[in-house]
Amino acid sequence: MKMLLQHIRTQLYLRSLGNWTANPHEAHDFQHSQRAMDFAREHGLSGVQLAVKFSDAQFDEVFPIPQSTSQPTTQSPPRQD
């Protein structure tokens, strides 16, 4: 199981800060949901969700990440490198 951050509008996965990919296998695995949510909040990432990926894709799930009121909420959409 992999814990990934996914941009809601573009459906791209976070590879590293400012670097996104369409391939979930190339994305950064946070290994725990809290780590992914903390990273998103600490870096002011908006418009992202938690994507939980399993080896069998039929079990994949996505979950919203509530916006923190103390973090900035404006950021450019990600670009795929």
N, C-alpha and C positions, 0 to 999 in steps of 0.2 A: 504494500500500500504506500502511495506517495501523497504528501500534502503539498499542494502547489497554490500559487497565487495566479489568478486568471483575470485579465481585463474583461469586464462585462461586455463592452461594446465591440471590441475587436476580436475577442475570444483568444487572444494570445496569452502565453504563459510567461511568467517572469523567469528569466535566465540569471540575470544579475541586475543591480540597480541601473535603470535606463536601457536595459537590453532584454528584448522580448523575443519569443519564438512561437511558431505554430505547432512545434513538435513537443508534446509533453515529456518525452524521454530526454530532451535536452534542457528541460526546465530545472530550476533549483528545487530540491526536495527539502522542505523544512522539517520533515519527520514528525512534527507535532503541530496540531492546529493552533495552539497558543503562540508558538514561535512565529508562525505565518502572520497571525493577526497583529502581534506586537511589531513585527517588521513593517507591516503596512502602515500602522499608526505612527511609528517612530520616523518613517520616511515620508509621511504625508501622502501616501498613495490613496487616491480616491477612485471610485469606479471599479474596484477590484472585488473579487469574491474568492472564497476558499474552494479549491477544486480537489476532491479526494478521488484519486485514481487507483483502481485495482488492476491486477493482471487480467481479470475478466471484465471488460469494459461495461458489461450490462449492470454492474454494481456501482459504477462511478456516480458520484453525487457532487453537487455544488451547494454552498451555503453562503449567505450574505455576510459581510463584515460590517457591523454598524459603525458609522462615522463617529469619531471622537470629537467632542465640541472644542477641545483644546488644540487640535491640529489643523493646519491649513487644508482646505478641501478643493483647491483649484490646482490642476496640473494638466499639462498637455497630454493628449492621447499617446500611447506608446507607439514606437515605430519598430518594425521588424528589421533586424540586421541580417 
